[in-house]
Amino acid sequence: MAKVYLDAVGTIIRLNMGTDVSAATVVLFNAYKPDGTEDEWTAAVDGEDEEALIYTTVADDLDQVGEYLIQPALTFAAAELLGDTVRLVVHPPYDRADMIPVVV
């Protein structure tokens, strides 16, 4: 994936689940933002690949510089399952290292 920058709108986040998830009735990406706040993004099964989930960012999704933790959550008729957490680093404009928060 290419670098992602602060306040990017229209960035496609695509996660391969490694198994057919086309029967999922609800698909969410739970996002843990760099400041510790949580958000929930409504994703979907990729229409071209039944093993992949897809989400396109909108305003206020990537509103912080730093590391996001994104975990897919899927609801099926008889189960609610979580996928592996992935990390997404959001970079500051001009890629200024002095603007990236240091996690201790």
Secondary structure, DSSP 8 states (H G I E B T S, - for coil): ---EETT--S-EEEEE-SS--TT-SEEEEEEE-TTS-EEEEE-EE-TT-TTEEEEE--TTTT-SSEEEEEEEEEE-SS-EEE---EEEEEE-GGG-GGGS----
